[in-house]
């Protein structure tokens, strides 16, 4: 017999605080300022491998805006 574990709690929503940056510390420093309109740039390009957190950062940035 095998015991199953069910996750009953809702997953935590994507935020910058719960993103594991790895080598992306510079991005986490720039992203909040960009969302707040403190940069003259009109766009920000993020790229990376699948499952590297791009969608997490997008959802977090939209929530901040």
PDB file of N, CA, C and O in Angstrom:
ATOM      1  N   UNK A   1       0.845  -1.161   0.000  1.00  0.00           N
ATOM      2  CA  UNK A   1       0.000   0.000   0.000  1.00  0.00           C
ATOM      3  C   UNK A   1       0.899   1.235   0.000  1.00  0.00           C
ATOM      4  O   UNK A   1       1.917   1.277   0.690  1.00  0.00           O
ATOM      5  N   UNK A   2       0.508   2.232  -0.780  1.00  0.00           N
ATOM      6  CA  UNK A   2       1.283   3.463  -0.883  1.00  0.00           C
ATOM      7  C   UNK A   2       0.446   4.630  -0.373  1.00  0.00           C
ATOM      8  O   UNK A   2      -0.731   4.757  -0.711  1.00  0.00           O
ATOM      9  N   UNK A   3       1.056   5.470   0.432  1.00  0.00           N
ATOM     10  CA  UNK A   3       0.364   6.645   0.963  1.00  0.00           C
ATOM     11  C   UNK A   3       0.565   7.807   0.008  1.00  0.00           C
ATOM     12  O   UNK A   3       1.685   8.077  -0.425  1.00  0.00           O
ATOM     13  N   UNK A   4      -0.517   8.492  -0.318  1.00  0.00           N
ATOM     14  CA  UNK A   4      -0.456   9.641  -1.212  1.00  0.00           C
ATOM     15  C   UNK A   4      -0.508  10.925  -0.400  1.00  0.00           C
ATOM     16  O   UNK A   4      -1.183  10.998   0.627  1.00  0.00           O
ATOM     17  N   UNK A   5       0.210  11.931  -0.869  1.00  0.00           N
ATOM     18  CA  UNK A   5       0.215  13.244  -0.215  1.00  0.00           C
ATOM     19  C   UNK A   5      -0.530  14.216  -1.125  1.00  0.00           C
ATOM     20  O   UNK A   5      -0.215  14.339  -2.308  1.00  0.00           O
ATOM     21  N   UNK A   6      -1.507  14.895  -0.566  1.00  0.00           N
ATOM     22  CA  UNK A   6      -2.276  15.872  -1.330  1.00  0.00           C
ATOM     23  C   UNK A   6      -1.926  17.275  -0.857  1.00  0.00           C
ATOM     24  O   UNK A   6      -1.942  17.554   0.342  1.00  0.00           O
ATOM     25  N   UNK A   7      -1.616  18.142  -1.784  1.00  0.00           N
ATOM     26  CA  UNK A   7      -1.370  19.553  -1.465  1.00  0.00           C
ATOM     27  C   UNK A   7      -2.728  20.246  -1.419  1.00  0.00           C
ATOM     28  O   UNK A   7      -3.342  20.485  -2.459  1.00  0.00           O
ATOM     29  N   UNK A   8      -3.189  20.564  -0.234  1.00  0.00           N
ATOM     30  CA  UNK A   8      -4.491  21.190  -0.083  1.00  0.00           C
ATOM     31  C   UNK A   8      -4.400  22.701  -0.032  1.00  0.00           C
ATOM     32  O   UNK A   8      -5.394  23.383  -0.285  1.00  0.00           O
ATOM     33  N   UNK A   9      -3.251  23.236   0.283  1.00  0.00           N
ATOM     34  CA  UNK A   9      -3.080  24.685   0.335  1.00  0.00           C
ATOM     35  C   UNK A   9      -2.897  25.222  -1.088  1.00  0.00           C
ATOM     36  O   UNK A   9      -2.284  24.580  -1.941  1.00  0.00           O
ATOM     37  N   UNK A  10      -3.436  26.397  -1.312  1.00  0.00           N
ATOM     38  CA  UNK A  10      -3.261  27.037  -2.620  1.00  0.00           C
ATOM     39  C   UNK A  10      -1.798  27.432  -2.790  1.00  0.00           C
ATOM     40  O   UNK A  10      -1.151  27.829  -1.821  1.00  0.00           O
ATOM     41  N   UNK A  11      -1.274  27.328  -3.999  1.00  0.00           N
ATOM     42  CA  UNK A  11       0.126  27.719  -4.206  1.00  0.00           C
ATOM     43  C   UNK A  11       0.297  29.219  -3.975  1.00  0.00           C
ATOM     44  O   UNK A  11      -0.613  30.008  -4.230  1.00  0.00           O
ATOM     45  N   UNK A  12       1.469  29.591  -3.493  1.00  0.00           N
ATOM     46  CA  UNK A  12       1.765  31.001  -3.250  1.00  0.00           C
ATOM     47  C   UNK A  12       1.849  31.726  -4.593  1.00  0.00           C
ATOM     48  O   UNK A  12       2.468  31.211  -5.524  1.00  0.00           O
ATOM     49  N   UNK A  13       1.241  32.908  -4.716  1.00  0.00           N
ATOM     50  CA  UNK A  13       1.284  33.615  -6.001  1.00  0.00           C
ATOM     51  C   UNK A  13       2.707  34.080  -6.322  1.00  0.00           C
ATOM     52  O   UNK A  13       3.483  34.371  -5.412  1.00  0.00           O
ATOM     53  N   UNK A  14       3.048  34.151  -7.599  1.00  0.00           N
ATOM     54  CA  UNK A  14       4.395  34.598  -7.978  1.00  0.00           C
ATOM     55  C   UNK A  14       4.640  36.040  -7.545  1.00  0.00           C
ATOM     56  O   UNK A  14       3.848  36.936  -7.839  1.00  0.00           O
ATOM     57  N   UNK A  15       5.743  36.245  -6.845  1.00  0.00           N
ATOM     58  CA  UNK A  15       6.191  37.575  -6.430  1.00  0.00           C
ATOM     59  C   UNK A  15       7.705  37.607  -6.571  1.00  0.00           C
ATOM     60  O   UNK A  15       8.353  36.565  -6.680  1.00  0.00           O
ATOM     61  N   UNK A  16       8.258  38.805  -6.567  1.00  0.00           N
ATOM     62  CA  UNK A  16       9.715  38.898  -6.613  1.00  0.00           C
ATOM     63  C   UNK A  16      10.330  38.326  -5.343  1.00  0.00           C
ATOM     64  O   UNK A  16      11.439  37.793  -5.379  1.00  0.00           O
ATOM     65  N   UNK A  17       9.625  38.430  -4.228  1.00  0.00           N
ATOM     66  CA  UNK A  17      10.149  37.941  -2.956  1.00  0.00           C
ATOM     67  C   UNK A  17      10.285  36.420  -2.926  1.00  0.00           C
ATOM     68  O   UNK A  17      11.127  35.895  -2.199  1.00  0.00           O
ATOM     69  N   UNK A  18       9.471  35.704  -3.703  1.00  0.00           N
ATOM     70  CA  UNK A  18       9.573  34.244  -3.677  1.00  0.00           C
ATOM     71  C   UNK A  18      10.201  33.680  -4.961  1.00  0.00           C
ATOM     72  O   UNK A  18      10.052  32.496  -5.266  1.00  0.00           O
ATOM     73  N   UNK A  19      10.898  34.533  -5.700  1.00  0.00           N
ATOM     74  CA  UNK A  19      11.643  34.096  -6.881  1.00  0.00           C
ATOM     75  C   UNK A  19      13.066  33.782  -6.451  1.00  0.00           C
ATOM     76  O   UNK A  19      13.696  34.587  -5.766  1.00  0.00           O
ATOM     77  N   UNK A  20      13.574  32.637  -6.837  1.00  0.00           N
ATOM     78  CA  UNK A  20      14.957  32.267  -6.527  1.00  0.00           C
ATOM     79  C   UNK A  20      15.850  32.769  -7.653  1.00  0.00           C
ATOM     80  O   UNK A  20      15.859  32.179  -8.733  1.00  0.00           O
ATOM     81  N   UNK A  21      16.596  33.837  -7.430  1.00  0.00           N
ATOM     82  CA  UNK A  21      17.273  34.518  -8.526  1.00  0.00           C
ATOM     83  C   UNK A  21      18.452  33.786  -9.136  1.00  0.00           C
ATOM     84  O   UNK A  21      18.695  33.930 -10.334  1.00  0.00           O
ATOM     85  N   UNK A  22      19.182  33.020  -8.375  1.00  0.00           N
ATOM     86  CA  UNK A  22      20.375  32.402  -8.955  1.00  0.00           C
ATOM     87  C   UNK A  22      21.328  33.478  -9.435  1.00  0.00           C
ATOM     88  O   UNK A  22      21.779  34.306  -8.644  1.00  0.00           O
ATOM     89  N   UNK A  23      21.639  33.477 -10.720  1.00  0.00           N
ATOM     90  CA  UNK A  23      22.556  34.488 -11.280  1.00  0.00           C
ATOM     91  C   UNK A  23      21.812  35.721 -11.771  1.00  0.00           C
ATOM     92  O   UNK A  23      22.399  36.536 -12.483  1.00  0.00           O
ATOM     93  N   UNK A  24      20.545  35.885 -11.417  1.00  0.00           N
ATOM     94  CA  UNK A  24      19.734  36.988 -11.915  1.00  0.00           C
ATOM     95  C   UNK A  24      19.545  38.109 -10.893  1.00  0.00           C
ATOM     96  O   UNK A  24      18.511  38.777 -10.903  1.00  0.00           O
ATOM     97  N   UNK A  25      20.512  38.325 -10.024  1.00  0.00           N
ATOM     98  CA  UNK A  25      20.386  39.357  -8.994  1.00  0.00           C
ATOM     99  C   UNK A  25      20.237  40.740  -9.625  1.00  0.00           C
ATOM    100  O   UNK A  25      19.484  41.569  -9.113  1.00  0.00           O
ATOM    101  N   UNK A  26      20.938  41.002 -10.722  1.00  0.00           N
ATOM    102  CA  UNK A  26      20.841  42.301 -11.390  1.00  0.00           C
ATOM    103  C   UNK A  26      19.429  42.535 -11.921  1.00  0.00           C
ATOM    104  O   UNK A  26      18.905  43.644 -11.828  1.00  0.00           O
ATOM    105  N   UNK A  27      18.822  41.504 -12.471  1.00  0.00           N
ATOM    106  CA  UNK A  27      17.453  41.619 -12.970  1.00  0.00           C
ATOM    107  C   UNK A  27      16.493  41.965 -11.840  1.00  0.00           C
ATOM    108  O   UNK A  27      15.615  42.809 -12.019  1.00  0.00           O
ATOM    109  N   UNK A  28      16.641  41.343 -10.700  1.00  0.00           N
ATOM    110  CA  UNK A  28      15.754  41.630  -9.575  1.00  0.00           C
ATOM    111  C   UNK A  28      15.960  43.038  -9.040  1.00  0.00           C
ATOM    112  O   UNK A  28      15.062  43.585  -8.401  1.00  0.00           O
ATOM    113  N   UNK A  29      17.109  43.633  -9.283  1.00  0.00           N
ATOM    114  CA  UNK A  29      17.341  45.017  -8.885  1.00  0.00           C
ATOM    115  C   UNK A  29      16.709  45.986  -9.880  1.00  0.00           C
ATOM    116  O   UNK A  29      16.239  47.053  -9.482  1.00  0.00           O
ATOM    117  N   UNK A  30      16.689  45.638 -11.155  1.00  0.00           N
ATOM    118  CA  UNK A  30      16.183  46.523 -12.202  1.00  0.00           C
ATOM    119  C   UNK A  30      14.666  46.422 -12.374  1.00  0.00           C
ATOM    120  O   UNK A  30      14.011  47.430 -12.641  1.00  0.00           O
ATOM    121  N   UNK A  31      14.113  45.254 -12.228  1.00  0.00           N
ATOM    122  CA  UNK A  31      12.698  45.033 -12.526  1.00  0.00           C
ATOM    123  C   UNK A  31      11.743  45.919 -11.714  1.00  0.00           C
ATOM    124  O   UNK A  31      10.840  46.507 -12.310  1.00  0.00           O
ATOM    125  N   UNK A  32      11.890  46.046 -10.406  1.00  0.00           N
ATOM    126  CA  UNK A  32      10.966  46.925  -9.669  1.00  0.00           C
ATOM    127  C   UNK A  32      11.042  48.389 -10.120  1.00  0.00           C
ATOM    128  O   UNK A  32      10.020  49.069 -10.207  1.00  0.00           O
ATOM    129  N   UNK A  33      12.253  48.866 -10.406  1.00  0.00           N
ATOM    130  CA  UNK A  33      12.406  50.249 -10.878  1.00  0.00           C
ATOM    131  C   UNK A  33      11.787  50.413 -12.260  1.00  0.00           C
ATOM    132  O   UNK A  33      11.195  51.454 -12.548  1.00  0.00           O
ATOM    133  N   UNK A  34      11.912  49.415 -13.110  1.00  0.00           N
ATOM    134  CA  UNK A  34      11.313  49.474 -14.447  1.00  0.00           C
ATOM    135  C   UNK A  34       9.791  49.527 -14.349  1.00  0.00           C
ATOM    136  O   UNK A  34       9.150  50.327 -15.031  1.00  0.00           O
ATOM    137  N   UNK A  35       9.222  48.688 -13.516  1.00  0.00           N
ATOM    138  CA  UNK A  35       7.765  48.649 -13.352  1.00  0.00           C
ATOM    139  C   UNK A  35       7.258  49.972 -12.777  1.00  0.00           C
ATOM    140  O   UNK A  35       6.166  50.425 -13.121  1.00  0.00           O
ATOM    141  N   UNK A  36       8.052  50.586 -11.902  1.00  0.00           N
ATOM    142  CA  UNK A  36       7.653  51.858 -11.285  1.00  0.00           C
ATOM    143  C   UNK A  36       7.840  53.043 -12.229  1.00  0.00           C
ATOM    144  O   UNK A  36       7.479  54.167 -11.879  1.00  0.00           O
ATOM    145  N   UNK A  37       8.397  52.814 -13.415  1.00  0.00           N
ATOM    146  CA  UNK A  37       8.574  53.885 -14.388  1.00  0.00           C
ATOM    147  C   UNK A  37       9.793  54.745 -14.121  1.00  0.00           C
ATOM    148  O   UNK A  37       9.847  55.888 -14.575  1.00  0.00           O
ATOM    149  N   UNK A  38      10.764  54.231 -13.402  1.00  0.00           N
ATOM    150  CA  UNK A  38      11.953  54.993 -13.060  1.00  0.00           C
ATOM    151  C   UNK A  38      13.058  54.874 -14.102  1.00  0.00           C
ATOM    152  O   UNK A  38      14.149  55.409 -13.903  1.00  0.00           O
ATOM    153  N   UNK A  39      12.799  54.189 -15.196  1.00  0.00           N
ATOM    154  CA  UNK A  39      13.756  54.052 -16.292  1.00  0.00           C
ATOM    155  C   UNK A  39      13.158  54.699 -17.532  1.00  0.00           C
ATOM    156  O   UNK A  39      11.938  54.738 -17.690  1.00  0.00           O
ATOM    157  N   UNK A  40      14.012  55.203 -18.410  1.00  0.00           N
ATOM    158  CA  UNK A  40      13.545  55.806 -19.657  1.00  0.00           C
ATOM    159  C   UNK A  40      13.215  54.768 -20.714  1.00  0.00           C
ATOM    160  O   UNK A  40      12.665  55.112 -21.761  1.00  0.00           O
ATOM    161  N   UNK A  41      13.532  53.526 -20.468  1.00  0.00           N
ATOM    162  CA  UNK A  41      13.303  52.464 -21.444  1.00  0.00           C
ATOM    163  C   UNK A  41      11.811  52.205 -21.616  1.00  0.00           C
ATOM    164  O   UNK A  41      11.032  52.366 -20.676  1.00  0.00           O
ATOM    165  N   UNK A  42      11.425  51.808 -22.806  1.00  0.00           N
ATOM    166  CA  UNK A  42      10.027  51.504 -23.090  1.00  0.00           C
ATOM    167  C   UNK A  42       9.754  50.010 -23.093  1.00  0.00           C
ATOM    168  O   UNK A  42       8.608  49.590 -23.256  1.00  0.00           O
ATOM    169  N   UNK A  43      10.784  49.210 -22.916  1.00  0.00           N
ATOM    170  CA  UNK A  43      10.598  47.767 -22.899  1.00  0.00           C
ATOM    171  C   UNK A  43      11.736  47.095 -22.172  1.00  0.00           C
ATOM    172  O   UNK A  43      12.794  47.685 -21.953  1.00  0.00           O
ATOM    173  N   UNK A  44      11.503  45.861 -21.803  1.00  0.00           N
ATOM    174  CA  UNK A  44      12.504  45.063 -21.106  1.00  0.00           C
ATOM    175  C   UNK A  44      12.417  43.657 -21.665  1.00  0.00           C
ATOM    176  O   UNK A  44      11.345  43.052 -21.651  1.00  0.00           O
ATOM    177  N   UNK A  45      13.514  43.136 -22.149  1.00  0.00           N
ATOM    178  CA  UNK A  45      13.538  41.814 -22.764  1.00  0.00           C
ATOM    179  C   UNK A  45      14.113  40.804 -21.782  1.00  0.00           C
ATOM    180  O   UNK A  45      15.227  40.963 -21.284  1.00  0.00           O
ATOM    181  N   UNK A  46      13.337  39.768 -21.513  1.00  0.00           N
ATOM    182  CA  UNK A  46      13.795  38.663 -20.672  1.00  0.00           C
ATOM    183  C   UNK A  46      13.847  37.415 -21.535  1.00  0.00           C
ATOM    184  O   UNK A  46      12.925  37.149 -22.307  1.00  0.00           O
ATOM    185  N   UNK A  47      14.915  36.657 -21.407  1.00  0.00           N
ATOM    186  CA  UNK A  47      14.991  35.396 -22.131  1.00  0.00           C
ATOM    187  C   UNK A  47      15.668  34.379 -21.236  1.00  0.00           C
ATOM    188  O   UNK A  47      16.382  34.721 -20.294  1.00  0.00           O
ATOM    189  N   UNK A  48      15.430  33.154 -21.549  1.00  0.00           N
ATOM    190  CA  UNK A  48      16.034  32.081 -20.773  1.00  0.00           C
ATOM    191  C   UNK A  48      15.481  30.742 -21.216  1.00  0.00           C
ATOM    192  O   UNK A  48      14.585  30.657 -22.056  1.00  0.00           O
ATOM    193  N   UNK A  49      16.028  29.726 -20.640  1.00  0.00           N
ATOM    194  CA  UNK A  49      15.623  28.357 -20.955  1.00  0.00           C
ATOM    195  C   UNK A  49      14.198  28.110 -20.445  1.00  0.00           C
ATOM    196  O   UNK A  49      13.718  28.835 -19.573  1.00  0.00           O
ATOM    197  N   UNK A  50      13.532  27.102 -20.978  1.00  0.00           N
ATOM    198  CA  UNK A  50      12.222  26.733 -20.443  1.00  0.00           C
ATOM    199  C   UNK A  50      12.312  26.453 -18.945  1.00  0.00           C
ATOM    200  O   UNK A  50      13.285  25.872 -18.466  1.00  0.00           O
ATOM    201  N   UNK A  51      11.305  26.867 -18.232  1.00  0.00           N
ATOM    202  CA  UNK A  51      11.201  26.661 -16.778  1.00  0.00           C
ATOM    203  C   UNK A  51      12.262  27.423 -15.994  1.00  0.00           C
ATOM    204  O   UNK A  51      12.660  26.996 -14.911  1.00  0.00           O
ATOM    205  N   UNK A  52      12.729  28.566 -16.545  1.00  0.00           N
ATOM    206  CA  UNK A  52      13.741  29.356 -15.836  1.00  0.00           C
ATOM    207  C   UNK A  52      13.126  30.478 -15.015  1.00  0.00           C
ATOM    208  O   UNK A  52      13.846  31.189 -14.315  1.00  0.00           O
ATOM    209  N   UNK A  53      11.796  30.653 -15.085  1.00  0.00           N
ATOM    210  CA  UNK A  53      11.132  31.643 -14.250  1.00  0.00           C
ATOM    211  C   UNK A  53      10.642  32.878 -14.970  1.00  0.00           C
ATOM    212  O   UNK A  53      10.258  33.853 -14.323  1.00  0.00           O
ATOM    213  N   UNK A  54      10.643  32.866 -16.287  1.00  0.00           N
ATOM    214  CA  UNK A  54      10.200  34.047 -17.044  1.00  0.00           C
ATOM    215  C   UNK A  54       8.741  34.376 -16.757  1.00  0.00           C
ATOM    216  O   UNK A  54       8.411  35.538 -16.522  1.00  0.00           O
ATOM    217  N   UNK A  55       7.878  33.395 -16.771  1.00  0.00           N
ATOM    218  CA  UNK A  55       6.451  33.628 -16.496  1.00  0.00           C
ATOM    219  C   UNK A  55       6.243  34.065 -15.051  1.00  0.00           C
ATOM    220  O   UNK A  55       5.389  34.909 -14.780  1.00  0.00           O
ATOM    221  N   UNK A  56       6.999  33.512 -14.137  1.00  0.00           N
ATOM    222  CA  UNK A  56       6.927  33.911 -12.731  1.00  0.00           C
ATOM    223  C   UNK A  56       7.229  35.403 -12.612  1.00  0.00           C
ATOM    224  O   UNK A  56       6.504  36.127 -11.930  1.00  0.00           O
ATOM    225  N   UNK A  57       8.291  35.870 -13.269  1.00  0.00           N
ATOM    226  CA  UNK A  57       8.659  37.270 -13.216  1.00  0.00           C
ATOM    227  C   UNK A  57       7.626  38.158 -13.902  1.00  0.00           C
ATOM    228  O   UNK A  57       7.363  39.268 -13.438  1.00  0.00           O
ATOM    229  N   UNK A  58       7.042  37.689 -14.991  1.00  0.00           N
ATOM    230  CA  UNK A  58       6.007  38.452 -15.676  1.00  0.00           C
ATOM    231  C   UNK A  58       4.792  38.651 -14.769  1.00  0.00           C
ATOM    232  O   UNK A  58       4.288  39.767 -14.646  1.00  0.00           O
ATOM    233  N   UNK A  59       4.329  37.601 -14.148  1.00  0.00           N
ATOM    234  CA  UNK A  59       3.164  37.684 -13.255  1.00  0.00           C
ATOM    235  C   UNK A  59       3.492  38.576 -12.066  1.00  0.00           C
ATOM    236  O   UNK A  59       2.653  39.370 -11.642  1.00  0.00           O
ATOM    237  N   UNK A  60       4.690  38.458 -11.527  1.00  0.00           N
ATOM    238  CA  UNK A  60       5.103  39.300 -10.395  1.00  0.00           C
ATOM    239  C   UNK A  60       5.159  40.771 -10.795  1.00  0.00           C
ATOM    240  O   UNK A  60       4.745  41.636 -10.023  1.00  0.00           O
ATOM    241  N   UNK A  61       5.660  41.062 -11.982  1.00  0.00           N
ATOM    242  CA  UNK A  61       5.753  42.449 -12.453  1.00  0.00           C
ATOM    243  C   UNK A  61       4.358  43.031 -12.679  1.00  0.00           C
ATOM    244  O   UNK A  61       4.115  44.188 -12.336  1.00  0.00           O
ATOM    245  N   UNK A  62       3.451  42.259 -13.242  1.00  0.00           N
ATOM    246  CA  UNK A  62       2.088  42.731 -13.463  1.00  0.00           C
ATOM    247  C   UNK A  62       1.411  43.010 -12.122  1.00  0.00           C
ATOM    248  O   UNK A  62       0.686  43.995 -11.989  1.00  0.00           O
ATOM    249  N   UNK A  63       1.641  42.155 -11.134  1.00  0.00           N
ATOM    250  CA  UNK A  63       1.060  42.371  -9.809  1.00  0.00           C
ATOM    251  C   UNK A  63       1.621  43.653  -9.179  1.00  0.00           C
ATOM    252  O   UNK A  63       0.896  44.364  -8.483  1.00  0.00           O
ATOM    253  N   UNK A  64       2.889  43.949  -9.416  1.00  0.00           N
ATOM    254  CA  UNK A  64       3.493  45.168  -8.885  1.00  0.00           C
ATOM    255  C   UNK A  64       2.925  46.412  -9.560  1.00  0.00           C
ATOM    256  O   UNK A  64       2.767  47.455  -8.926  1.00  0.00           O
ATOM    257  N   UNK A  65       2.622  46.292 -10.845  1.00  0.00           N
ATOM    258  CA  UNK A  65       2.116  47.450 -11.603  1.00  0.00           C
ATOM    259  C   UNK A  65       0.709  47.749 -11.161  1.00  0.00           C
ATOM    260  O   UNK A  65       0.089  48.684 -11.668  1.00  0.00           O
TER     261      UNK A  65
END
